[in-house]
Amino acid sequence: QYTGSYCETRSTTCSPTTCANAGLCLATTDGAGWLCVCQPQFTGDRCQNPISGNFINRI
């Protein structure tokens, strides 16, 4: 998520909508931002992309 007049500043805090699909938002240890820990069937920086069922079955 971004803030600022032109969405030029990345938010450094988690909000309830930061990570999609029940992903867990964690603040980075350097305080510079956050990262999402996705459920096994999702990927992407915000857990927004579903992983194909065929790929999951191969893990």
mmCIF file as gemmi writes it, N, C-alpha and C atoms, coordinates in Angstrom:
data_model
loop_
_atom_site.group_PDB
_atom_site.id
_atom_site.type_symbol
_atom_site.label_atom_id
_atom_site.label_alt_id
_atom_site.label_comp_id
_atom_site.label_asym_id
_atom_site.label_entity_id
_atom_site.label_seq_id
_atom_site.pdbx_PDB_ins_code
_atom_site.Cartn_x
_atom_site.Cartn_y
_atom_site.Cartn_z
_atom_site.occupancy
_atom_site.B_iso_or_equiv
_atom_site.pdbx_formal_charge
_atom_site.auth_seq_id
_atom_site.auth_asym_id
_atom_site.pdbx_PDB_model_num
ATOM 1 N N . GLN Axp A 1 ? 0.84 -1.169 0 1 0 ? 1 A 1
ATOM 2 C CA . GLN Axp A 1 ? 0 0 0 1 0 ? 1 A 1
ATOM 3 C C . GLN Axp A 1 ? 0.885 1.231 0 1 0 ? 1 A 1
ATOM 4 N N . TYR Axp A 2 ? 0.389 2.261 -0.653 1 0 ? 2 A 1
ATOM 5 C CA . TYR Axp A 2 ? 1.152 3.492 -0.793 1 0 ? 2 A 1
ATOM 6 C C . TYR Axp A 2 ? 0.349 4.673 -0.286 1 0 ? 2 A 1
ATOM 7 N N . THR Axp A 3 ? 1.053 5.703 0.162 1 0 ? 3 A 1
ATOM 8 C CA . THR Axp A 3 ? 0.432 6.927 0.64 1 0 ? 3 A 1
ATOM 9 C C . THR Axp A 3 ? 1.094 8.107 -0.058 1 0 ? 3 A 1
ATOM 10 N N . GLY Axp A 4 ? 0.611 9.29 0.243 1 0 ? 4 A 1
ATOM 11 C CA . GLY Axp A 4 ? 1.158 10.5 -0.366 1 0 ? 4 A 1
ATOM 12 C C . GLY Axp A 4 ? 0.267 10.996 -1.488 1 0 ? 4 A 1
ATOM 13 N N . SER Axp A 5 ? 0.459 12.232 -1.878 1 0 ? 5 A 1
ATOM 14 C CA . SER Axp A 5 ? -0.364 12.854 -2.919 1 0 ? 5 A 1
ATOM 15 C C . SER Axp A 5 ? -0.333 12.091 -4.232 1 0 ? 5 A 1
ATOM 16 N N . TYR Axp A 6 ? 0.81 11.486 -4.535 1 0 ? 6 A 1
ATOM 17 C CA . TYR Axp A 6 ? 0.973 10.749 -5.791 1 0 ? 6 A 1
ATOM 18 C C . TYR Axp A 6 ? 1.247 9.262 -5.556 1 0 ? 6 A 1
ATOM 19 N N . CYS Axp A 7 ? 0.868 8.774 -4.376 1 0 ? 7 A 1
ATOM 20 C CA . CYS Axp A 7 ? 1.105 7.368 -3.999 1 0 ? 7 A 1
ATOM 21 C C . CYS Axp A 7 ? 2.578 7.013 -4.155 1 0 ? 7 A 1
ATOM 22 N N . GLU Axp A 8 ? 3.441 7.923 -3.733 1 0 ? 8 A 1
ATOM 23 C CA . GLU Axp A 8 ? 4.878 7.744 -3.9 1 0 ? 8 A 1
ATOM 24 C C . GLU Axp A 8 ? 5.568 7.143 -2.681 1 0 ? 8 A 1
ATOM 25 N N . THR Axp A 9 ? 4.871 7.016 -1.566 1 0 ? 9 A 1
ATOM 26 C CA . THR Axp A 9 ? 5.475 6.533 -0.333 1 0 ? 9 A 1
ATOM 27 C C . THR Axp A 9 ? 4.836 5.213 0.071 1 0 ? 9 A 1
ATOM 28 N N . ARG Axp A 10 ? 5.67 4.173 0.195 1 0 ? 10 A 1
ATOM 29 C CA . ARG Axp A 10 ? 5.141 2.879 0.612 1 0 ? 10 A 1
ATOM 30 C C . ARG Axp A 10 ? 4.865 2.906 2.104 1 0 ? 10 A 1
ATOM 31 N N . SER Axp A 11 ? 3.694 2.43 2.484 1 0 ? 11 A 1
ATOM 32 C CA . SER Axp A 11 ? 3.327 2.356 3.891 1 0 ? 11 A 1
ATOM 33 C C . SER Axp A 11 ? 4.242 1.367 4.604 1 0 ? 11 A 1
ATOM 34 N N . THR Axp A 12 ? 4.647 1.718 5.82 1 0 ? 12 A 1
ATOM 35 C CA . THR Axp A 12 ? 5.525 0.836 6.583 1 0 ? 12 A 1
ATOM 36 C C . THR Axp A 12 ? 4.767 0.058 7.651 1 0 ? 12 A 1
ATOM 37 N N . THR Axp A 13 ? 3.453 0.152 7.658 1 0 ? 13 A 1
ATOM 38 C CA . THR Axp A 13 ? 2.663 -0.572 8.648 1 0 ? 13 A 1
ATOM 39 C C . THR Axp A 13 ? 1.662 -1.5 7.969 1 0 ? 13 A 1
ATOM 40 N N . CYS Axp A 14 ? 1.304 -2.536 8.668 1 0 ? 14 A 1
ATOM 41 C CA . CYS Axp A 14 ? 0.308 -3.486 8.171 1 0 ? 14 A 1
ATOM 42 C C . CYS Axp A 14 ? -1.084 -2.952 8.48 1 0 ? 14 A 1
ATOM 43 N N . SER Axp A 15 ? -2.001 -3.248 7.6 1 0 ? 15 A 1
ATOM 44 C CA . SER Axp A 15 ? -3.406 -2.941 7.848 1 0 ? 15 A 1
ATOM 45 C C . SER Axp A 15 ? -4.185 -4.231 7.606 1 0 ? 15 A 1
ATOM 46 N N . PRO Axp A 16 ? -5.438 -4.275 7.994 1 0 ? 16 A 1
ATOM 47 C CA . PRO Axp A 16 ? -6.216 -5.509 7.783 1 0 ? 16 A 1
ATOM 48 C C . PRO Axp A 16 ? -6.322 -5.928 6.318 1 0 ? 16 A 1
ATOM 49 N N . THR Axp A 17 ? -6.102 -5.004 5.395 1 0 ? 17 A 1
ATOM 50 C CA . THR Axp A 17 ? -6.231 -5.336 3.973 1 0 ? 17 A 1
ATOM 51 C C . THR Axp A 17 ? -4.893 -5.409 3.242 1 0 ? 17 A 1
ATOM 52 N N . THR Axp A 18 ? -3.779 -5.365 3.966 1 0 ? 18 A 1
ATOM 53 C CA . THR Axp A 18 ? -2.468 -5.39 3.313 1 0 ? 18 A 1
ATOM 54 C C . THR Axp A 18 ? -2.267 -6.679 2.532 1 0 ? 18 A 1
ATOM 55 N N . CYS Axp A 19 ? -2.527 -7.823 3.146 1 0 ? 19 A 1
ATOM 56 C CA . CYS Axp A 19 ? -2.333 -9.124 2.5 1 0 ? 19 A 1
ATOM 57 C C . CYS Axp A 19 ? -3.696 -9.734 2.166 1 0 ? 19 A 1
ATOM 58 N N . ALA Axp A 20 ? -3.817 -10.247 0.958 1 0 ? 20 A 1
ATOM 59 C CA . ALA Axp A 20 ? -5.07 -10.861 0.513 1 0 ? 20 A 1
ATOM 60 C C . ALA Axp A 20 ? -5.106 -12.345 0.888 1 0 ? 20 A 1
ATOM 61 N N . ASN Axp A 21 ? -6.258 -12.947 0.777 1 0 ? 21 A 1
ATOM 62 C CA . ASN Axp A 21 ? -6.438 -14.398 0.903 1 0 ? 21 A 1
ATOM 63 C C . ASN Axp A 21 ? -5.871 -14.978 2.194 1 0 ? 21 A 1
ATOM 64 N N . ALA Axp A 22 ? -6.153 -14.305 3.299 1 0 ? 22 A 1
ATOM 65 C CA . ALA Axp A 22 ? -5.741 -14.752 4.64 1 0 ? 22 A 1
ATOM 66 C C . ALA Axp A 22 ? -4.231 -14.801 4.817 1 0 ? 22 A 1
ATOM 67 N N . GLY Axp A 23 ? -3.502 -13.987 4.047 1 0 ? 23 A 1
ATOM 68 C CA . GLY Axp A 23 ? -2.054 -13.886 4.233 1 0 ? 23 A 1
ATOM 69 C C . GLY Axp A 23 ? -1.75 -13.143 5.525 1 0 ? 23 A 1
ATOM 70 N N . LEU Axp A 24 ? -0.61 -13.425 6.113 1 0 ? 24 A 1
ATOM 71 C CA . LEU Axp A 24 ? -0.196 -12.81 7.367 1 0 ? 24 A 1
ATOM 72 C C . LEU Axp A 24 ? 0.775 -11.68 7.073 1 0 ? 24 A 1
ATOM 73 N N . CYS Axp A 25 ? 0.481 -10.482 7.532 1 0 ? 25 A 1
ATOM 74 C CA . CYS Axp A 25 ? 1.341 -9.323 7.321 1 0 ? 25 A 1
ATOM 75 C C . CYS Axp A 25 ? 2.316 -9.204 8.49 1 0 ? 25 A 1
ATOM 76 N N . LEU Axp A 26 ? 3.592 -9.101 8.164 1 0 ? 26 A 1
ATOM 77 C CA . LEU Axp A 26 ? 4.632 -8.942 9.175 1 0 ? 26 A 1
ATOM 78 C C . LEU Axp A 26 ? 5.464 -7.711 8.858 1 0 ? 26 A 1
ATOM 79 N N . ALA Axp A 27 ? 5.753 -6.908 9.876 1 0 ? 27 A 1
ATOM 80 C CA . ALA Axp A 27 ? 6.637 -5.761 9.696 1 0 ? 27 A 1
ATOM 81 C C . ALA Axp A 27 ? 8.064 -6.27 9.525 1 0 ? 27 A 1
ATOM 82 N N . THR Axp A 28 ? 8.831 -5.628 8.659 1 0 ? 28 A 1
ATOM 83 C CA . THR Axp A 28 ? 10.226 -6.03 8.479 1 0 ? 28 A 1
ATOM 84 C C . THR Axp A 28 ? 11.033 -5.606 9.697 1 0 ? 28 A 1
ATOM 85 N N . THR Axp A 29 ? 12.118 -6.312 9.965 1 0 ? 29 A 1
ATOM 86 C CA . THR Axp A 29 ? 12.918 -6.031 11.156 1 0 ? 29 A 1
ATOM 87 C C . THR Axp A 29 ? 13.63 -4.691 11.08 1 0 ? 29 A 1
ATOM 88 N N . ASP Axp A 30 ? 13.858 -4.181 9.872 1 0 ? 30 A 1
ATOM 89 C CA . ASP Axp A 30 ? 14.528 -2.884 9.748 1 0 ? 30 A 1
ATOM 90 C C . ASP Axp A 30 ? 13.551 -1.712 9.82 1 0 ? 30 A 1
ATOM 91 N N . GLY Axp A 31 ? 12.256 -2.009 9.97 1 0 ? 31 A 1
ATOM 92 C CA . GLY Axp A 31 ? 11.25 -0.966 10.076 1 0 ? 31 A 1
ATOM 93 C C . GLY Axp A 31 ? 10.93 -0.264 8.773 1 0 ? 31 A 1
ATOM 94 N N . ALA Axp A 32 ? 11.449 -0.767 7.667 1 0 ? 32 A 1
ATOM 95 C CA . ALA Axp A 32 ? 11.274 -0.104 6.374 1 0 ? 32 A 1
ATOM 96 C C . ALA Axp A 32 ? 9.996 -0.507 5.66 1 0 ? 32 A 1
ATOM 97 N N . GLY Axp A 33 ? 9.262 -1.463 6.171 1 0 ? 33 A 1
ATOM 98 C CA . GLY Axp A 33 ? 8.055 -1.884 5.469 1 0 ? 33 A 1
ATOM 99 C C . GLY Axp A 33 ? 7.464 -3.143 6.054 1 0 ? 33 A 1
ATOM 100 N N . TRP Axp A 34 ? 6.897 -3.967 5.195 1 0 ? 34 A 1
ATOM 101 C CA . TRP Axp A 34 ? 6.202 -5.174 5.597 1 0 ? 34 A 1
ATOM 102 C C . TRP Axp A 34 ? 6.352 -6.223 4.513 1 0 ? 34 A 1
ATOM 103 N N . LEU Axp A 35 ? 5.998 -7.443 4.878 1 0 ? 35 A 1
ATOM 104 C CA . LEU Axp A 35 ? 5.941 -8.523 3.899 1 0 ? 35 A 1
ATOM 105 C C . LEU Axp A 35 ? 4.783 -9.421 4.259 1 0 ? 35 A 1
ATOM 106 N N . CYS Axp A 36 ? 4.267 -10.099 3.253 1 0 ? 36 A 1
ATOM 107 C CA . CYS Axp A 36 ? 3.138 -11.003 3.459 1 0 ? 36 A 1
ATOM 108 C C . CYS Axp A 36 ? 3.614 -12.447 3.439 1 0 ? 36 A 1
ATOM 109 N N . VAL Axp A 37 ? 3.168 -13.221 4.407 1 0 ? 37 A 1
ATOM 110 C CA . VAL Axp A 37 ? 3.401 -14.661 4.428 1 0 ? 37 A 1
ATOM 111 C C . VAL Axp A 37 ? 2.095 -15.284 3.947 1 0 ? 37 A 1
ATOM 112 N N . CYS Axp A 38 ? 2.161 -15.905 2.769 1 0 ? 38 A 1
ATOM 113 C CA . CYS Axp A 38 ? 0.954 -16.391 2.099 1 0 ? 38 A 1
ATOM 114 C C . CYS Axp A 38 ? 0.553 -17.795 2.542 1 0 ? 38 A 1
ATOM 115 N N . GLN Axp A 39 ? -0.742 -18.076 2.403 1 0 ? 39 A 1
ATOM 116 C CA . GLN Axp A 39 ? -1.242 -19.433 2.548 1 0 ? 39 A 1
ATOM 117 C C . GLN Axp A 39 ? -0.632 -20.27 1.423 1 0 ? 39 A 1
ATOM 118 N N . PRO Axp A 40 ? -0.508 -21.592 1.594 1 0 ? 40 A 1
ATOM 119 C CA . PRO Axp A 40 ? 0.178 -22.435 0.602 1 0 ? 40 A 1
ATOM 120 C C . PRO Axp A 40 ? -0.364 -22.325 -0.821 1 0 ? 40 A 1
ATOM 121 N N . GLN Axp A 41 ? -1.619 -22.011 -0.991 1 0 ? 41 A 1
ATOM 122 C CA . GLN Axp A 41 ? -2.2 -21.98 -2.332 1 0 ? 41 A 1
ATOM 123 C C . GLN Axp A 41 ? -2.144 -20.598 -3.001 1 0 ? 41 A 1
ATOM 124 N N . PHE Axp A 42 ? -1.432 -19.62 -2.389 1 0 ? 42 A 1
ATOM 125 C CA . PHE Axp A 42 ? -1.331 -18.274 -2.956 1 0 ? 42 A 1
ATOM 126 C C . PHE Axp A 42 ? 0.111 -17.791 -2.982 1 0 ? 42 A 1
ATOM 127 N N . THR Axp A 43 ? 0.384 -16.848 -3.892 1 0 ? 43 A 1
ATOM 128 C CA . THR Axp A 43 ? 1.71 -16.261 -4.029 1 0 ? 43 A 1
ATOM 129 C C . THR Axp A 43 ? 1.55 -14.79 -4.41 1 0 ? 43 A 1
ATOM 130 N N . GLY Axp A 44 ? 2.642 -14.068 -4.509 1 0 ? 44 A 1
ATOM 131 C CA . GLY Axp A 44 ? 2.616 -12.649 -4.855 1 0 ? 44 A 1
ATOM 132 C C . GLY Axp A 44 ? 2.995 -11.804 -3.654 1 0 ? 44 A 1
ATOM 133 N N . ASP Axp A 45 ? 3.395 -10.567 -3.903 1 0 ? 45 A 1
ATOM 134 C CA . ASP Axp A 45 ? 3.835 -9.724 -2.794 1 0 ? 45 A 1
ATOM 135 C C . ASP Axp A 45 ? 2.723 -9.433 -1.795 1 0 ? 45 A 1
ATOM 136 N N . ARG Axp A 46 ? 1.468 -9.565 -2.228 1 0 ? 46 A 1
ATOM 137 C CA . ARG Axp A 46 ? 0.327 -9.384 -1.323 1 0 ? 46 A 1
ATOM 138 C C . ARG Axp A 46 ? -0.56 -10.62 -1.276 1 0 ? 46 A 1
ATOM 139 N N . CYS Axp A 47 ? -0.032 -11.774 -1.685 1 0 ? 47 A 1
ATOM 140 C CA . CYS Axp A 47 ? -0.767 -13.05 -1.701 1 0 ? 47 A 1
ATOM 141 C C . CYS Axp A 47 ? -1.992 -12.977 -2.609 1 0 ? 47 A 1
ATOM 142 N N . GLN Axp A 48 ? -1.889 -12.223 -3.669 1 0 ? 48 A 1
ATOM 143 C CA . GLN Axp A 48 ? -3.027 -11.98 -4.548 1 0 ? 48 A 1
ATOM 144 C C . GLN Axp A 48 ? -3.153 -12.977 -5.694 1 0 ? 48 A 1
ATOM 145 N N . ASN Axp A 49 ? -2.154 -13.821 -5.906 1 0 ? 49 A 1
ATOM 146 C CA . ASN Axp A 49 ? -2.166 -14.733 -7.047 1 0 ? 49 A 1
ATOM 147 C C . ASN Axp A 49 ? -2.381 -16.179 -6.611 1 0 ? 49 A 1
ATOM 148 N N . PRO Axp A 50 ? -3.454 -16.819 -7.087 1 0 ? 50 A 1
ATOM 149 C CA . PRO Axp A 50 ? -3.65 -18.24 -6.763 1 0 ? 50 A 1
ATOM 150 C C . PRO Axp A 50 ? -2.636 -19.105 -7.502 1 0 ? 50 A 1
ATOM 151 N N . ILE Axp A 51 ? -2.19 -20.149 -6.834 1 0 ? 51 A 1
ATOM 152 C CA . ILE Axp A 51 ? -1.286 -21.12 -7.449 1 0 ? 51 A 1
ATOM 153 C C . ILE Axp A 51 ? -2.146 -22.213 -8.063 1 0 ? 51 A 1
ATOM 154 N N . SER Axp A 52 ? -1.802 -22.632 -9.251 1 0 ? 52 A 1
ATOM 155 C CA . SER Axp A 52 ? -2.545 -23.674 -9.958 1 0 ? 52 A 1
ATOM 156 C C . SER Axp A 52 ? -2.627 -24.935 -9.115 1 0 ? 52 A 1
ATOM 157 N N . GLY Axp A 53 ? -3.787 -25.586 -9.128 1 0 ? 53 A 1
ATOM 158 C CA . GLY Axp A 53 ? -3.977 -26.836 -8.395 1 0 ? 53 A 1
ATOM 159 C C . GLY Axp A 53 ? -3.002 -27.905 -8.829 1 0 ? 53 A 1
ATOM 160 N N . ASN Axp A 54 ? -2.643 -27.944 -10.104 1 0 ? 54 A 1
ATOM 161 C CA . ASN Axp A 54 ? -1.676 -28.926 -10.594 1 0 ? 54 A 1
ATOM 162 C C . ASN Axp A 54 ? -0.314 -28.717 -9.959 1 0 ? 54 A 1
ATOM 163 N N . PHE Axp A 55 ? 0.079 -27.464 -9.762 1 0 ? 55 A 1
ATOM 164 C CA . PHE Axp A 55 ? 1.37 -27.172 -9.15 1 0 ? 55 A 1
ATOM 165 C C . PHE Axp A 55 ? 1.374 -27.565 -7.676 1 0 ? 55 A 1
ATOM 166 N N . ILE Axp A 56 ? 0.287 -27.287 -6.968 1 0 ? 56 A 1
ATOM 167 C CA . ILE Axp A 56 ? 0.204 -27.626 -5.544 1 0 ? 56 A 1
ATOM 168 C C . ILE Axp A 56 ? 0.334 -29.133 -5.347 1 0 ? 56 A 1
ATOM 169 N N . ASN Axp A 57 ? -0.289 -29.92 -6.199 1 0 ? 57 A 1
ATOM 170 C CA . ASN Axp A 57 ? -0.239 -31.374 -6.06 1 0 ? 57 A 1
ATOM 171 C C . ASN Axp A 57 ? 1.156 -31.937 -6.279 1 0 ? 57 A 1
ATOM 172 N N . ARG Axp A 58 ? 2.047 -31.191 -6.899 1 0 ? 58 A 1
ATOM 173 C CA . ARG Axp A 58 ? 3.414 -31.661 -7.143 1 0 ? 58 A 1
ATOM 174 C C . ARG Axp A 58 ? 4.368 -31.327 -6.009 1 0 ? 58 A 1
ATOM 175 N N . ILE Axp A 59 ? 3.913 -30.523 -5.074 1 0 ? 59 A 1
ATOM 176 C CA . ILE Axp A 59 ? 4.792 -30.138 -3.96 1 0 ? 59 A 1
ATOM 177 C C . ILE Axp A 59 ? 4.852 -31.256 -2.946 1 0 ? 59 A 1
